[in-house]
């Protein structure tokens, strides 16, 4: 998915705390290129708004009364092919984060990040990329390695990729950027990007976050 042609990213804010929604809405209202088209106080409302408004990005809280953010994310990603979900969570919500990523979220941020970082993340996700807060990326990857997968290993899916692509996937699973992958394999950054694009296509992965999950579930990366 790419950002809308008119460069205005349509956002739905989902959080059970009105003050959080108000703060984000006020900042977004003053930010060119972003527009809040709806607000939800729980997961069920978010699913409904996503269906009727078809926003580019749903900013999703995880712990909410009734339907939580994980189930809401799963339903939105099942029903709305063009909508992306960006999770806002707290540092200690690891169990929720893993569930949200498996449900199809394009990334997550911690709530104590700066508002400018959150605004930038909304644009990144709307453009079709994935984003994980730098402060928790390494911990997420290390902890994820020790957690049981939600389904059987995906080794069969890896039959379609080359040995070099397997190497790249393992490095993605370790949390390396394209630049770091290029340095590790002594290739150009453009070539590294090409490998990532091929992996996304061959493994039917939505974004880089899903590639990390696949790498761990396939056993390419261990603690």
DRENDO-1510 file (C-alpha; in Angstrom, 1 decimal, always signed):
<recs>
REC; n; res; u; v; w
REC; 1; UNK; +0.0; +0.0; +0.0 .
REC; 2; UNK; +1.1; +3.5; -0.6 .
REC; 3; UNK; +0.1; +6.8; +0.9 .
REC; 4; UNK; -2.9; +8.5; -0.7 .
REC; 5; UNK; -2.4; +10.4; -3.9 .
REC; 6; UNK; -3.3; +13.7; -2.2 .
REC; 7; UNK; -0.6; +13.0; +0.5 .
REC; 8; UNK; -3.2; +13.2; +3.3 .
REC; 9; UNK; -3.1; +10.2; +5.6 .
REC; 10; UNK; -6.5; +9.4; +7.1 .
REC; 11; UNK; -6.2; +8.3; +10.7 .
REC; 12; UNK; -8.5; +6.6; +13.2 .
REC; 13; UNK; -7.4; +7.0; +16.9 .
REC; 14; UNK; -8.2; +4.1; +19.2 .
REC; 15; UNK; -7.6; +4.4; +22.9 .
REC; 16; UNK; -9.9; +4.1; +26.0 .
REC; 17; UNK; -8.3; +7.2; +27.5 .
REC; 18; UNK; -10.0; +10.3; +26.1 .
REC; 19; UNK; -7.0; +12.4; +27.1 .
REC; 20; UNK; -4.6; +10.4; +25.0 .
REC; 21; UNK; -6.9; +10.7; +22.0 .
REC; 22; UNK; -7.4; +14.4; +22.6 .
REC; 23; UNK; -3.6; +15.0; +22.8 .
REC; 24; UNK; -3.0; +13.1; +19.6 .
REC; 25; UNK; -5.9; +14.7; +17.8 .
REC; 26; UNK; -4.7; +18.2; +18.6 .
REC; 27; UNK; -1.2; +17.5; +17.4 .
REC; 28; UNK; -2.3; +15.8; +14.2 .
REC; 29; UNK; -4.7; +18.7; +13.5 .
REC; 30; UNK; -1.7; +20.9; +13.3 .
REC; 31; UNK; +0.3; +18.5; +11.2 .
REC; 32; UNK; +0.2; +18.9; +7.4 .
REC; 33; UNK; -0.6; +15.6; +5.6 .
REC; 34; UNK; -2.4; +13.9; +8.5 .
REC; 35; UNK; -6.1; +14.0; +9.3 .
REC; 36; UNK; -8.0; +12.3; +12.1 .
REC; 37; UNK; -11.2; +11.0; +10.5 .
REC; 38; UNK; -12.5; +9.1; +13.6 .
REC; 39; UNK; -12.0; +8.1; +17.2 .
REC; 40; UNK; -12.7; +4.9; +19.0 .
REC; 41; UNK; -12.7; +4.0; +22.7 .
REC; 42; UNK; -12.4; +0.3; +22.3 .
REC; 43; UNK; -11.6; -2.4; +19.8 .
REC; 44; UNK; -15.2; -3.0; +18.6 .
REC; 45; UNK; -15.6; +0.7; +17.8 .
REC; 46; UNK; -12.2; +0.6; +15.9 .
REC; 47; UNK; -13.3; -2.3; +13.8 .
REC; 48; UNK; -16.6; -0.6; +13.0 .
REC; 49; UNK; -14.9; +2.7; +12.1 .
REC; 50; UNK; -12.3; +0.9; +10.0 .
REC; 51; UNK; -15.1; -0.7; +8.0 .
REC; 52; UNK; -17.1; +2.4; +7.4 .
REC; 53; UNK; -14.3; +5.0; +7.0 .
REC; 54; UNK; -11.5; +2.8; +5.5 .
REC; 55; UNK; -8.7; +4.9; +7.0 .
REC; 56; UNK; -5.1; +4.6; +5.9 .
REC; 57; UNK; -3.9; +4.0; +9.5 .
REC; 58; UNK; -5.5; +2.9; +12.8 .
REC; 59; UNK; -3.5; +4.0; +15.8 .
REC; 60; UNK; -4.4; +1.2; +18.2 .
REC; 61; UNK; -4.2; +0.9; +22.0 .
REC; 62; UNK; -3.9; -2.7; +23.2 .
REC; 63; UNK; -5.4; -2.9; +26.7 .
REC; 64; UNK; -9.0; -1.7; +26.4 .
REC; 65; UNK; -12.3; -2.9; +27.9 .
REC; 66; UNK; -14.4; -5.3; +25.8 .
REC; 67; UNK; -12.6; -6.2; +22.6 .
REC; 68; UNK; -8.8; -5.6; +23.1 .
REC; 69; UNK; -6.4; -4.2; +20.5 .
REC; 70; UNK; -5.2; -7.6; +19.4 .
REC; 71; UNK; -8.6; -8.9; +18.4 .
REC; 72; UNK; -9.5; -5.6; +16.8 .
REC; 73; UNK; -6.2; -5.7; +14.8 .
REC; 74; UNK; -6.9; -9.2; +13.6 .
REC; 75; UNK; -10.4; -8.3; +12.4 .
REC; 76; UNK; -9.3; -5.1; +10.7 .
REC; 77; UNK; -6.4; -6.8; +8.9 .
REC; 78; UNK; -8.8; -9.6; +7.8 .
REC; 79; UNK; -11.5; -7.2; +6.5 .
REC; 80; UNK; -9.6; -4.1; +5.3 .
REC; 81; UNK; -6.7; -4.9; +2.9 .
REC; 82; UNK; -5.7; -1.3; +2.6 .
REC; 83; UNK; -5.8; -0.2; +6.2 .
REC; 84; UNK; -2.6; -0.5; +8.4 .
REC; 85; UNK; -2.5; -0.8; +12.2 .
REC; 86; UNK; +0.1; +1.0; +14.3 .
REC; 87; UNK; +0.0; -0.1; +17.9 .
REC; 88; UNK; +0.7; +2.2; +20.9 .
REC; 89; UNK; +1.7; +0.2; +23.9 .
REC; 90; UNK; +3.8; +0.3; +27.1 .
REC; 91; UNK; +7.2; -1.3; +27.5 .
REC; 92; UNK; +5.9; -4.1; +29.8 .
REC; 93; UNK; +3.2; -5.2; +27.4 .
REC; 94; UNK; +5.3; -7.8; +25.7 .
REC; 95; UNK; +2.6; -10.5; +25.5 .
REC; 96; UNK; +0.2; -8.1; +23.9 .
REC; 97; UNK; +2.9; -6.9; +21.5 .
REC; 98; UNK; +3.6; -10.4; +20.2 .
REC; 99; UNK; -0.1; -11.1; +19.7 .
REC; 100; UNK; -0.6; -7.8; +17.9 .
REC; 101; UNK; +2.3; -8.5; +15.5 .
REC; 102; UNK; +1.0; -11.9; +14.7 .
REC; 103; UNK; -2.5; -10.4; +14.2 .
REC; 104; UNK; -1.1; -8.2; +11.4 .
REC; 105; UNK; +0.0; -4.9; +13.0 .
REC; 106; UNK; +2.6; -3.1; +11.0 .
REC; 107; UNK; +4.5; -2.1; +14.1 .
REC; 108; UNK; +4.3; -0.6; +17.5 .
REC; 109; UNK; +5.5; +2.3; +19.6 .
REC; 110; UNK; +5.7; +2.9; +23.3 .
REC; 111; UNK; +3.5; +5.6; +24.7 .
REC; 112; UNK; +6.3; +7.6; +26.2 .
REC; 113; UNK; +7.9; +8.3; +22.8 .
REC; 114; UNK; +7.8; +11.9; +21.6 .
REC; 115; UNK; +4.8; +13.1; +19.7 .
REC; 116; UNK; +7.0; +13.9; +16.7 .
REC; 117; UNK; +8.2; +10.3; +16.6 .
REC; 118; UNK; +4.6; +9.1; +16.7 .
REC; 119; UNK; +3.6; +11.4; +13.8 .
REC; 120; UNK; +6.6; +10.2; +11.8 .
REC; 121; UNK; +5.6; +6.6; +12.5 .
REC; 122; UNK; +2.1; +7.1; +11.2 .
REC; 123; UNK; +3.6; +8.3; +7.9 .
REC; 124; UNK; +6.0; +5.4; +7.7 .
REC; 125; UNK; +3.2; +2.8; +8.3 .
REC; 126; UNK; +0.9; +4.6; +5.8 .
REC; 127; UNK; +3.6; +4.3; +3.2 .
REC; 128; UNK; +3.6; +0.6; +3.5 .
REC; 129; UNK; +6.6; +0.1; +5.7 .
REC; 130; UNK; +6.9; -1.4; +9.2 .
REC; 131; UNK; +8.2; +0.2; +12.3 .
REC; 132; UNK; +9.2; -0.9; +15.8 .
REC; 133; UNK; +10.2; +1.5; +18.5 .
REC; 134; UNK; +14.0; +1.5; +18.6 .
REC; 135; UNK; +14.0; +1.4; +22.4 .
REC; 136; UNK; +12.3; -2.0; +22.4 .
REC; 137; UNK; +13.4; -3.6; +19.2 .
REC; 138; UNK; +16.2; -5.7; +20.6 .
REC; 139; UNK; +14.3; -6.8; +23.6 .
REC; 140; UNK; +11.3; -7.8; +21.4 .
REC; 141; UNK; +13.5; -9.9; +19.2 .
REC; 142; UNK; +15.4; -11.6; +22.0 .
REC; 143; UNK; +12.2; -12.3; +24.0 .
REC; 144; UNK; +10.3; -13.5; +20.9 .
REC; 145; UNK; +13.0; -16.1; +20.3 .
REC; 146; UNK; +12.1; -17.9; +23.5 .
REC; 147; UNK; +8.3; -17.8; +23.0 .
REC; 148; UNK; +6.3; -20.6; +21.4 .
REC; 149; UNK; +5.0; -20.0; +17.9 .
REC; 150; UNK; +1.3; -19.7; +17.4 .
REC; 151; UNK; +1.3; -22.3; +14.7 .
REC; 152; UNK; +3.6; -25.0; +13.2 .
REC; 153; UNK; +7.1; -24.1; +11.9 .
REC; 154; UNK; +7.1; -22.5; +8.5 .
REC; 155; UNK; +10.1; -24.5; +7.2 .
REC; 156; UNK; +8.0; -25.6; +4.2 .
REC; 157; UNK; +7.5; -22.0; +3.2 .
REC; 158; UNK; +11.3; -21.5; +3.1 .
REC; 159; UNK; +11.7; -24.1; +0.4 .
REC; 160; UNK; +10.9; -21.4; -2.1 .
REC; 161; UNK; +13.8; -19.1; -1.1 .
REC; 162; UNK; +17.5; -19.3; -2.0 .
REC; 163; UNK; +20.4; -19.9; +0.4 .
REC; 164; UNK; +21.4; -16.2; +0.1 .
REC; 165; UNK; +17.8; -15.1; +0.8 .
REC; 166; UNK; +17.8; -17.4; +3.8 .
REC; 167; UNK; +20.9; -15.6; +5.1 .
REC; 168; UNK; +19.1; -12.3; +4.6 .
REC; 169; UNK; +16.0; -13.5; +6.4 .
REC; 170; UNK; +18.1; -14.7; +9.4 .
REC; 171; UNK; +19.7; -11.2; +9.6 .
REC; 172; UNK; +16.3; -9.5; +9.4 .
REC; 173; UNK; +15.3; -11.8; +12.3 .
REC; 174; UNK; +18.2; -10.5; +14.3 .
REC; 175; UNK; +16.9; -7.0; +13.8 .
REC; 176; UNK; +19.5; -5.7; +11.3 .
REC; 177; UNK; +18.6; -2.8; +9.0 .
REC; 178; UNK; +19.2; -3.0; +5.3 .
REC; 179; UNK; +22.5; -1.0; +5.8 .
REC; 180; UNK; +23.7; -3.5; +8.4 .
REC; 181; UNK; +22.7; -6.4; +6.2 .
REC; 182; UNK; +24.7; -5.0; +3.4 .
REC; 183; UNK; +27.7; -4.6; +5.6 .
REC; 184; UNK; +27.4; -8.1; +7.0 .
REC; 185; UNK; +27.1; -9.7; +3.6 .
REC; 186; UNK; +29.4; -7.3; +1.8 .
REC; 187; UNK; +26.8; -6.2; -0.7 .
REC; 188; UNK; +25.3; -2.9; -1.7 .
REC; 189; UNK; +22.3; -1.5; +0.3 .
REC; 190; UNK; +20.3; -1.6; -3.0 .
REC; 191; UNK; +21.0; -5.3; -3.3 .
REC; 192; UNK; +20.0; -5.8; +0.3 .
REC; 193; UNK; +16.7; -4.0; -0.4 .
REC; 194; UNK; +16.1; -6.2; -3.4 .
REC; 195; UNK; +16.5; -9.4; -1.3 .
REC; 196; UNK; +14.1; -8.0; +1.3 .
REC; 197; UNK; +11.5; -7.3; -1.5 .
REC; 198; UNK; +11.9; -10.8; -2.8 .
REC; 199; UNK; +11.4; -12.3; +0.6 .
REC; 200; UNK; +8.3; -10.3; +1.2 .
REC; 201; UNK; +6.9; -11.6; -2.1 .
REC; 202; UNK; +8.0; -15.3; -1.8 .
REC; 203; UNK; +6.9; -15.6; +1.8 .
REC; 204; UNK; +3.7; -13.7; +1.3 .
REC; 205; UNK; +4.7; -11.4; +4.2 .
REC; 206; UNK; +3.0; -8.0; +4.6 .
REC; 207; UNK; +6.1; -6.2; +5.9 .
REC; 208; UNK; +9.4; -6.5; +7.7 .
REC; 209; UNK; +7.7; -7.3; +11.0 .
REC; 210; UNK; +6.2; -10.5; +9.6 .
REC; 211; UNK; +9.6; -11.5; +8.2 .
REC; 212; UNK; +11.0; -11.3; +11.8 .
REC; 213; UNK; +8.2; -13.6; +13.0 .
REC; 214; UNK; +8.8; -16.0; +10.1 .
REC; 215; UNK; +12.5; -16.1; +10.8 .
REC; 216; UNK; +11.9; -17.1; +14.4 .
REC; 217; UNK; +9.1; -19.5; +13.7 .
REC; 218; UNK; +11.2; -21.2; +11.1 .
REC; 219; UNK; +14.1; -21.6; +13.5 .
REC; 220; UNK; +16.6; -19.5; +11.5 .
REC; 221; UNK; +17.3; -17.4; +14.6 .
REC; 222; UNK; +17.8; -18.6; +18.1 .
REC; 223; UNK; +18.6; -16.8; +21.4 .
</recs>
